[in-house]
Amino acid sequence: MKSRLTLRLVAVLVALFLFANDRVVAQGDGVTSELATWGKMTDPDGDCKFFAAEGMLLITVPGSERPHDLAADINTSNAPRVLQPAQGDFTLQVQVDGRFMPGDASTQPGRGGYNGAGLVAVLDPKNVVTLARAVLQHPGKEPASYVNFEIRTDGKLQRIGRTGDHRVPPDGPLFLRLERRGQKMHGSVSPDGRQWTTLDSKEIPADWKPELHVGVVAISTSKAEFNPRFSKLQLLK
C-alpha cells in the first residue's frame, strides 16, 4: 500500500510540475489535439491524460471497469495513442519507463491483468502492429515482464504475443525499435539503446497502403491506474 501511495504521489508531483511550467498537453475528452514533437493525440474514451515536457511524454490511463486496448479482435480500439504519418520505410524508436504492475484483476473477461506501452503502426483500427513493453499477471501467479510484438490484419490477431517470447527486467528503462522494410515489420529491444536484440519479423499484407500512422500507445486491462513514460523518440523516414 505504501509503495502505491508513493508512486501515485510521484505521478501527482510530475503533473503539478508540468502544470506549473505550462507543459500540460491535454486531458482527453474524446478529442484529438496536436503535440509538437510526438504527433496527434487520440483518446477515444476521453478519460486519459497526456503530459509532455523536456522531451518526455507521460500518458495516464485510469483504473476502471473498461479495458483500454488496440485490439479489433476483441472489439476494443480505445487505447490512448499519439501518432504521426510515415510514408514507406521508416525506423521508429523510443525509450519506455514507468511502473508496470497491473495486478491479477483484469477488466477484460477471461484474461489476466495487463500493462503494455510502446510503439505502434496503424493503417486503420483493424490493421495494427504493436511492439510493447508489457507485463501480464494471471490470477494467483507472479507477473511476467516481456516484449509483446503483435500484428492484427482485417481485425484478426495473427499470433498472440507470449510471455516467453522475450523476457525483460521488470524495472528500469527499455528501448524499443519498430522498422518497416517493404512488406515486413521488424521489432527490436535494447536495455541501453546501443545493443539490440531483434525479434521475429511480421509480414504486412500486400494491400496495406504505403502511408501508416506511427507513434506510441498505452494499453491496460488493469483496474489500477497506469502511467507509462516515453522519451527519446526518433522517427527516421
C-alpha positions in Angstrom: 0.0 0.0 0.0 2.8 2.4 0.9 4.6 1.8 -2.4 1.4 2.5 -4.3 0.8 5.8 -2.5 4.4 6.8 -3.1 4.1 6.1 -6.9 0.8 8.0 -7.0 2.4 10.9 -5.3 5.3 10.9 -7.8 2.7 11.0 -10.7 0.9 13.9 -9.0 4.1 15.8 -8.5 5.1 15.3 -12.1 1.7 16.6 -13.2 2.0 19.6 -10.9 5.4 20.4 -12.3 4.1 20.3 -15.8 1.1 22.4 -15.0 3.4 25.0 -13.3 5.5 25.2 -16.4 2.6 25.3 -18.8 3.6 22.0 -20.3 0.4 20.0 -19.9 -0.6 18.9 -23.4 -4.2 17.7 -23.0 -6.7 15.8 -21.0 -8.8 13.6 -23.1 -12.5 14.2 -23.6 -13.0 12.3 -26.9 -11.0 14.8 -28.9 -7.7 14.8 -30.8 -5.1 17.5 -30.5 -1.6 18.2 -31.8 1.6 17.6 -29.8 4.6 19.5 -31.0 7.1 16.6 -31.5 5.0 13.5 -30.8 2.1 13.8 -33.3 -1.6 13.8 -32.9 -3.2 12.7 -29.6 -6.1 10.2 -29.8 -8.2 9.4 -26.7 -11.4 7.7 -27.9 -13.0 7.3 -24.4 -11.9 10.8 -23.3 -10.7 9.5 -19.9 -6.9 9.6 -20.3 -4.4 12.4 -19.7 -1.3 13.4 -21.7 1.6 15.4 -20.3 4.7 16.5 -22.3 7.8 18.3 -21.1 11.5 18.3 -21.8 11.3 15.5 -24.4 9.2 13.3 -22.3 5.6 12.2 -22.7 3.5 10.8 -19.9 0.2 9.0 -20.5 -2.2 8.3 -17.6 -4.7 5.5 -18.2 -7.2 5.4 -15.4 -8.1 2.3 -13.4 -11.6 1.5 -14.5 -14.0 -1.3 -15.3 -13.3 -1.0 -19.0 -10.1 -2.1 -20.8 -8.0 0.3 -22.9 -6.7 -1.7 -25.8 -6.0 -1.5 -29.6 -7.4 -4.9 -30.5 -10.2 -5.1 -33.0 -10.3 -8.9 -32.4 -11.9 -8.2 -29.1 -13.9 -5.2 -30.3 -11.7 -2.7 -28.2 -9.8 0.0 -30.0 -9.8 2.8 -27.4 -6.2 2.8 -26.2 -4.7 6.3 -25.9 -2.1 6.9 -28.5 -0.1 9.7 -30.2 0.6 9.3 -33.9 2.2 10.9 -36.9 2.3 9.9 -40.6 5.1 7.8 -42.0 5.4 7.2 -45.7 7.1 3.9 -46.9 10.0 2.5 -45.0 10.8 4.0 -41.6 12.6 3.4 -38.3 10.8 4.4 -35.1 12.5 4.3 -31.7 11.5 5.2 -28.1 12.5 4.7 -24.5 9.8 3.3 -22.2 9.8 3.5 -18.4 7.3 3.6 -15.6 5.5 1.3 -13.1 4.2 -1.9 -14.8 2.3 -3.6 -12.1 -1.2 -4.5 -13.4 -2.2 -6.9 -10.6 -4.2 -10.0 -11.4 -7.6 -8.4 -11.6 -8.5 -7.7 -15.2 -11.1 -5.5 -16.9 -11.1 -7.9 -19.9 -13.1 -11.1 -19.1 -11.1 -14.3 -19.4 -7.7 -12.5 -19.4 -5.1 -11.6 -16.8 -4.2 -8.1 -15.8 -2.1 -6.4 -18.4 0.0 -3.2 -18.8 1.7 -2.5 -22.2 3.3 0.6 -23.5 5.4 1.1 -26.7 5.3 1.6 -30.4 2.5 1.3 -32.9 1.9 1.4 -36.6 -1.7 1.9 -37.7 -3.3 1.6 -41.1 -6.8 1.7 -39.5 -8.3 0.3 -36.3 -8.5 -3.2 -37.8 -4.9 -3.2 -39.2 -2.3 -2.5 -36.5 1.2 -3.5 -35.5 2.2 -3.1 -31.8 5.6 -3.5 -30.1 5.2 -3.0 -26.4 7.0 -3.4 -23.1 4.4 -5.5 -21.3 3.6 -7.2 -18.0 0.9 -9.9 -17.8 -0.3 -11.3 -14.5 -2.7 -14.2 -14.3 -4.7 -14.7 -11.1 -2.7 -16.2 -8.3 0.6 -16.1 -10.3 3.6 -13.8 -10.4 3.7 -11.0 -13.1 5.7 -11.8 -16.2 7.6 -8.9 -17.9 8.2 -9.3 -21.6 8.2 -7.7 -25.0 4.9 -8.1 -26.8 5.1 -7.9 -30.7 1.8 -8.4 -32.5 0.1 -7.7 -35.8 -3.6 -7.5 -36.5 -4.9 -7.7 -40.0 -8.6 -7.2 -41.0 -9.5 -7.3 -37.4 -7.8 -10.6 -36.7 -4.8 -11.2 -34.4 -2.3 -13.2 -36.4 -0.5 -14.6 -33.4 -0.9 -13.6 -29.8 2.3 -12.4 -28.1 3.5 -14.8 -25.4 5.3 -14.1 -22.2 8.1 -16.4 -23.2 8.9 -14.7 -26.5 11.4 -12.2 -25.0 11.5 -11.7 -21.2 12.8 -8.3 -19.9 13.6 -6.9 -16.4 10.6 -5.7 -14.5 12.2 -2.3 -13.7 14.3 0.4 -15.4 14.1 2.0 -18.8 13.9 -0.1 -22.0 14.3 0.9 -25.6 12.0 -0.3 -28.4 12.5 0.0 -32.2 10.0 -0.7 -34.9 11.1 -0.7 -38.6 9.2 -1.1 -41.8 11.2 -2.6 -44.7 9.0 -3.2 -47.7 6.3 -5.7 -46.7 7.9 -6.6 -43.3 7.8 -5.1 -39.9 10.9 -5.7 -37.7 10.9 -5.3 -33.9 14.0 -4.8 -31.7 14.6 -4.3 -28.0 17.6 -2.8 -26.1 18.4 -2.1 -22.4 20.6 0.9 -23.4 19.8 2.0 -27.0 23.1 0.6 -28.2 23.0 -3.2 -28.1 19.8 -4.5 -29.7 18.0 -7.9 -29.8 16.0 -8.5 -33.0 12.6 -10.2 -32.7 10.8 -12.3 -35.3 9.5 -10.1 -38.2 5.9 -9.6 -39.1 4.6 -9.8 -42.7 2.5 -6.9 -43.8 -0.4 -7.7 -46.2 0.2 -6.6 -49.8 -2.9 -4.3 -49.8 -1.6 -2.1 -46.9 -1.1 1.4 -48.2 2.4 3.0 -48.1 1.4 5.6 -45.6 0.9 4.4 -42.0 0.4 6.4 -38.8 3.1 5.6 -36.2 3.9 6.6 -32.7 3.3 5.5 -29.1 0.4 3.8 -27.3 -0.6 2.8 -23.8 -2.6 -0.4 -23.2 -4.1 -1.6 -20.0 -6.6 -4.1 -18.7 -5.7 -3.3 -15.1 -8.1 -2.0 -12.5 -5.2 0.2 -11.2 -4.0 3.4 -12.8 -1.2 3.0 -15.4 1.3 5.8 -16.0 3.9 4.8 -18.7 6.6 7.4 -19.7 8.1 7.8 -23.1 11.2 9.6 -24.1 14.0 9.9 -26.7 11.5 9.4 -29.6 13.2 9.1 -33.0 11.4 8.7 -36.4 13.7 8.3 -39.4 11.9 8.1 -42.7 
